[in-house]
Amino acid sequence: MKSTSNSQKKHWKDYFRRGPWEAGVIALIVLGIVMLMQPFSIHLYSYSFITILVGTLSYVVVSHFPE
């Protein structure tokens, strides 16, 4: 029974690894910056700040994930 719970814990730790999540969050922040600097769409510009903000807050959370 303990081996089953250990394998489940290992599964959760594998899923919440810092590396892939950090890469995704950094990509989100970069997307927000591109949205901010593009001259074509006012809608993209309008959502750029919230995209950068969500990316930054997500980075703070992801930085606490195990390596």
Backbone bond lengths (Angstrom), bond angles and torsions (degrees), N, CA, C in turn:
res aa  C-N    CA-C-N  psi(-1)  N-CA   C-N-CA  omega(-1)  CA-C   N-CA-C  phi
1 M - - - 1.435 - - 1.529 111.29 -
2 K 1.319 117.71 -38.08 1.460 119.98 179.14 1.530 111.67 -66.82
3 S 1.319 116.90 -34.21 1.461 119.11 -179.85 1.529 111.32 -64.34
4 T 1.332 117.02 -32.52 1.462 120.77 178.04 1.526 110.15 -67.68
5 S 1.325 117.73 -44.44 1.465 120.19 -179.50 1.530 110.55 -68.64
6 N 1.327 117.16 -34.40 1.466 119.20 177.35 1.523 111.01 -66.39
7 S 1.320 116.73 -38.93 1.464 118.69 179.20 1.522 110.71 -69.12
8 Q 1.321 118.14 -32.55 1.454 120.46 176.12 1.523 110.76 -68.79
9 K 1.303 117.58 -41.80 1.460 120.28 177.55 1.524 110.68 -63.72
10 K 1.302 116.62 -39.88 1.450 119.91 178.41 1.529 109.99 -63.69
11 H 1.320 116.29 -39.19 1.460 120.43 178.76 1.529 110.74 -60.83
12 W 1.332 117.63 -44.79 1.458 120.28 179.42 1.517 111.57 -65.86
13 K 1.320 117.66 -38.93 1.463 120.06 178.26 1.520 111.16 -67.13
14 D 1.324 116.45 -35.96 1.463 119.08 177.46 1.521 111.27 -67.33
15 Y 1.310 116.82 -35.16 1.464 120.33 -178.28 1.530 111.39 -72.08
16 F 1.309 117.16 -35.41 1.463 121.10 -177.95 1.521 111.90 -101.36
17 R 1.320 116.80 48.05 1.455 121.27 174.01 1.516 109.36 -78.41
18 R 1.309 116.53 145.36 1.450 121.35 -174.42 1.523 113.51 -68.42
19 G 1.315 118.36 -39.79 1.462 122.08 -172.24 1.517 115.56 -55.83
20 P 1.333 119.27 -58.22 1.466 119.42 -178.89 1.527 113.10 -64.61
21 W 1.323 116.63 -37.47 1.462 119.47 179.76 1.523 110.90 -67.15
22 E 1.337 117.69 -40.34 1.460 120.37 177.83 1.516 111.03 -62.07
23 A 1.306 117.01 -41.42 1.464 120.16 178.93 1.523 110.89 -61.88
24 G 1.304 117.58 -42.08 1.459 120.83 178.59 1.515 113.07 -65.86
25 V 1.317 116.49 -40.96 1.465 120.47 -179.53 1.525 110.59 -69.37
26 I 1.316 117.42 -39.74 1.462 120.13 176.78 1.523 110.23 -63.99
27 A 1.324 117.25 -37.95 1.463 120.55 175.97 1.525 110.60 -62.81
28 L 1.330 117.51 -37.70 1.459 121.08 177.44 1.531 111.18 -64.80
29 I 1.316 117.32 -41.94 1.466 121.09 177.84 1.522 110.27 -63.86
30 V 1.319 117.66 -43.22 1.467 121.45 178.49 1.527 110.07 -63.48
31 L 1.326 117.07 -40.29 1.464 120.57 176.80 1.527 110.56 -59.76
32 G 1.321 117.51 -42.59 1.459 121.38 177.54 1.515 112.08 -62.25
33 I 1.320 117.71 -38.80 1.465 120.97 178.82 1.528 110.32 -68.01
34 V 1.325 116.87 -40.62 1.471 120.44 177.21 1.529 109.58 -63.85
35 M 1.319 117.07 -41.54 1.460 120.63 177.61 1.526 111.19 -61.73
36 L 1.312 116.57 -35.62 1.461 121.67 179.91 1.520 112.10 -68.98
37 M 1.318 117.28 -34.99 1.462 121.20 -172.53 1.523 114.38 -96.07
38 Q 1.323 118.94 -7.44 1.460 120.30 -177.61 1.535 110.08 -78.11
39 P 1.340 118.11 145.43 1.467 120.43 -176.80 1.533 114.40 -100.11
40 F 1.327 119.73 9.57 1.462 121.63 -168.19 1.521 114.64 -96.10
41 S 1.321 118.63 -38.58 1.454 120.75 -170.45 1.529 110.63 -129.82
42 I 1.323 115.35 124.57 1.465 119.70 176.74 1.524 110.92 -70.48
43 H 1.338 117.66 -26.11 1.468 120.59 179.04 1.527 111.01 -68.86
44 L 1.315 116.87 -42.25 1.467 119.27 176.39 1.524 110.52 -63.61
45 Y 1.325 115.89 -41.59 1.462 120.56 178.46 1.534 110.40 -62.23
46 S 1.324 116.65 -38.79 1.458 121.01 -178.29 1.525 112.21 -64.43
47 Y 1.320 116.90 -35.45 1.465 120.50 -178.30 1.530 113.31 -93.58
48 S 1.314 117.46 1.96 1.467 119.56 -176.77 1.525 112.07 -67.08
49 F 1.325 117.87 -41.73 1.461 119.56 -177.80 1.522 111.29 -64.86
50 I 1.332 117.08 -44.95 1.461 119.54 179.84 1.522 111.07 -65.02
51 T 1.325 117.20 -33.44 1.466 120.63 177.31 1.521 110.65 -66.03
52 I 1.316 116.85 -44.76 1.471 120.55 178.11 1.531 110.19 -64.90
53 L 1.325 116.56 -40.59 1.462 120.40 -179.61 1.527 111.53 -64.49
54 V 1.322 117.34 -45.66 1.474 120.89 178.32 1.529 109.91 -63.25
55 G 1.323 117.29 -40.74 1.460 120.57 178.15 1.517 112.43 -62.97
56 T 1.325 116.07 -41.25 1.470 120.00 -179.56 1.522 111.27 -67.90
57 L 1.316 116.78 -44.66 1.474 119.29 178.31 1.522 111.16 -65.50
58 S 1.317 116.78 -36.76 1.464 120.36 176.81 1.524 111.05 -65.52
59 Y 1.315 116.67 -36.51 1.460 119.98 178.11 1.528 110.82 -63.55
60 V 1.317 116.90 -37.64 1.461 120.18 177.59 1.531 110.25 -62.87
61 V 1.320 116.93 -41.54 1.467 120.37 179.53 1.527 110.44 -68.92
62 V 1.329 117.23 -45.68 1.471 121.88 -176.45 1.528 110.85 -65.87
63 S 1.322 117.13 -28.48 1.465 118.65 -179.71 1.526 112.50 -65.93
64 H 1.328 117.76 -12.98 1.453 121.12 176.90 1.519 113.24 -95.07
65 F 1.323 118.16 -0.18 1.465 121.55 177.11 1.526 109.43 -71.75
66 P 1.341 117.75 153.49 1.473 119.00 177.36 1.517 111.49 -71.28
67 E 1.331 114.87 153.49 1.455 119.62 178.71 1.482 108.25 -82.93
